């Protein structure tokens, strides 16, 4: 029996276990109680008429990286409907805030064949765009069986994933064979995809460069700026478990030099906010929590545990340390603070953004700091030297602006598939009307 057949059988038999795991995730706040049916392929929205492009992005990072592409598709291909799927509550909330009016969001179904078929029977996409590197065998195989064109967009293969797939060459070759074309982020990603068996790989570049600056509520920003005045501040963005304690120790090392210092922490998963605030308060720090409506006035640490406000805090803080880089996660997107004028630094593990980091290090646009002592030293230098901070921020911003044509290159690669889908508009609309 082939690996796909074994997987298909295992996922079919695992329905009770999958339901149990989803129920556990629901209790933990990791599933949306109002939309659980979507995880079983049951649509909670009607399918729009006409041809439909389906864009799948696993989580927050992938969603944000492809948002500019979604907006361009909505603006330039007005004859097409857009379906966006993600797999996390946080990404769903962000998409609800930022998707263009003609785009519909749903949770991606769990990769069990009957649920996948139910999902595809309802939405009937004419083109599927898969973002980065989340491969679900049943979904990909069913798309291929239905002869639905499939494009891997902003494709990335981490060193860890590459090593794992090299041990399963037949499986990854079968999965990659489902894609009509793979659009790689970097030369390294292109080479890895070809080595793993991808049939056709193109290199338009990393869509993260094309993303618009993260938005912010101007009233909230003005209020916070007025309340903080000239108080010194810095930000630890998108932190993961284990990192907040290191950031807090860096704060302790800094406060003797900068008694008025405010350290802002935005956790990657907002639901962790109360837990982080409690732990830091128990360690002797004065902590406020944004989700409780607490202002940062007078606090040493302010935990901003709300959805969709990272752009607000990048605008508020002149220095940003990127989370996910002190633990084995691969880092977070340092182009986001760079586009908003922050001087940036990060820990040693930035594997998910290796090409961007290499470019920034070469032009002194970022700095590696791997523990509380080195973070405090780096942040302290920039707090004390406005010129250094400005030069670092300007270098990072220049790199972030350098590749504005990447979105055009991606659209050029997609044009043949979009044109073919558009030419069938009347037939698709008629089939939908008769369904």
Secondary structure, DSSP 8 states (H G I E B T S, - for coil): --HHHHHHHHHHHTHHHHHHHHHHHHHTT-S-TTSGGGGGT--SS---SS-EEEEE--SHHHHHHHHHHHHHHHHH-TTSEEEEEESSHHHHHHHHHHS-TTEEEEE---S-HHHHHHHHHHH--SEEEEETT---HHHHHHHHHTT-EEEEEEE---HHHHHHHHTTHHHHHHHHTT-SEEEESSHHHHHHHHHHT-S-EE----GGGG-------HHHHHHHHHHHTT--EEEEEEE-TTHHHHHHHHHHHHHTT-TT-EEEEEESSGGGHHHHHHHHHHTT--EEEGGGT---TT-SEEE---TT-HHHHHHH-SEEEESSTTTTT----HHHHHHTT-EEEE-S--GGGHHHHHHHHHTT---B--SHHHHHHHHHHHHH-HHHHHHHHHHHHHHHHTTTTHHHHHHHHHHHHHHHHHHTHHHHHHHHHH-
